[in-house]
Amino acid sequence: MEYKPTFKHKLEYLGLRIIIFLLQLIPHRLALTLAGVAGKILWIIGIRRKVSQKNFQWGFRNKYSADERDKILSRSYSDFCKSMVEFARLPKIKNKIGKYIHIEGIERLHKLAEQNIGALLITGHFGSWELFGLALANAGIKLDILVGTQRNRLSDEFLIKYREKLGIGVIGVGVASRGILRSLKSGRMVAILADQDAGKSGIIIDFMGNPASTAPGTATFAMKMNSPIAVGYIVRNPDGITHSALVKEIIYPSLYNDYPDEIHHITQKFSDILAEGIEKYPSQYFWAHRKFKSTYSY
């Protein structure tokens, strides 16, 4: 069926283009400062505040007081807004990426690339994840990212082209299986945000001491294609401007061939690595999504 954008979709698309255009005009530090303020306002007015508080409490239990928890979450909202601004400014950042980000462990990915081995990259809604992708692409990693398809086709097509102009390939969720297999066969790396609730189609693993439905697809592709899984994330440095991208570990699926449930063990393994990062950098995580909606009540 031919897509005919509604007036609402046209308005949303125009708003997206204007916002990105304006954010690229102003100086980088000013843009991040404004984003930080916006994040604090979102926290104060209570956008998904209860969801964030419940996720945090389930993850950390009594490690932090309520006041400490809310201070961390307020910073998390500010960092999220800063990350969205950085996404809007990626074309401006691209040619001076080395000024803003240092990648620890990039040699592990280069080693896979030299062998022309297709691989998966697992990360989460952690730090400026779009900037992570740009940094890897600029470091010579042939990267495709798995993204959800938006109902607004105008915005969806614009964002696909936006990423592709930066040297990042895009695989839509609607064609995920074919797209991922094609990328792996051609020796590319496929980046997946693997920390969202997977509903009834997921498998239950432990995440920060809680049962969580997690998509088994990543481990399934890795076992089927014998593709390594790199696990990492990006964190904002104390100066608020620069970042450290951390490639933490490479998981080789062949090591799990003798496990009774290799899919579960691999999924648990990369989830544990992400959880360790969240525990170390709690203000860097996006707590506002319903991570446990299949297992707990919000």
Stockholm file with secondary structure:
# STOCKHOLM 1.0

chainA/1-298         MEYKPTFKHKLEYLGLRIIIFLLQLIPHRLALTLAGVAGKILWIIGIRRKVSQKNFQWGFRNKYSADERDKILSRSYSDFCKSMVEFARLPKIKNKIGKYIHIEGIERLHKLAEQNIGALLITGHFGSWELFGLALANAGIKLDILVGTQRNRLSDEFLIKYREKLGIGVIGVGVASRGILRSLKSGRMVAILADQDAGKSGIIIDFMGNPASTAPGTATFAMKMNSPIAVGYIVRNPDGITHSALVKEIIYPSLYNDYPDEIHHITQKFSDILAEGIEKYPSQYFWAHRKFKSTYSY
#=GR chainA/1-298 SS CCCCCCHHHHHHHHHHHHHHHHHHHSCHHHHHHHHHHHHHHHHHHTTTHHHHHHHHHHHHTTSSCHHHHHHHHHHHHHHHHHHHHHHHTHHHHGGGHHHHEEEETHHHHHHHHHTTCCEEEEECSBSSHHHHHHHHHHTTCCEEEEECCCSCHHHHHHHHHHHHHTTCEEEEGGGHHHHHHHHHHTTCEEEEECCSCCGGGSEEEEETTEEEEECSHHHHHHHHHTCCEEEEEEEECTTSSCEEEEEEEEECGGGGTTSTTHHHHHHHHHHHHHHHHHHHCGGGBCTTSCTTTTTSCC
#=GC SS_cons         CCCCCCHHHHHHHHHHHHHHHHHHHSCHHHHHHHHHHHHHHHHHHTTTHHHHHHHHHHHHTTSSCHHHHHHHHHHHHHHHHHHHHHHHTHHHHGGGHHHHEEEETHHHHHHHHHTTCCEEEEECSBSSHHHHHHHHHHTTCCEEEEECCCSCHHHHHHHHHHHHHTTCEEEEGGGHHHHHHHHHHTTCEEEEECCSCCGGGSEEEEETTEEEEECSHHHHHHHHHTCCEEEEEEEECTTSSCEEEEEEEEECGGGGTTSTTHHHHHHHHHHHHHHHHHHHCGGGBCTTSCTTTTTSCC
//
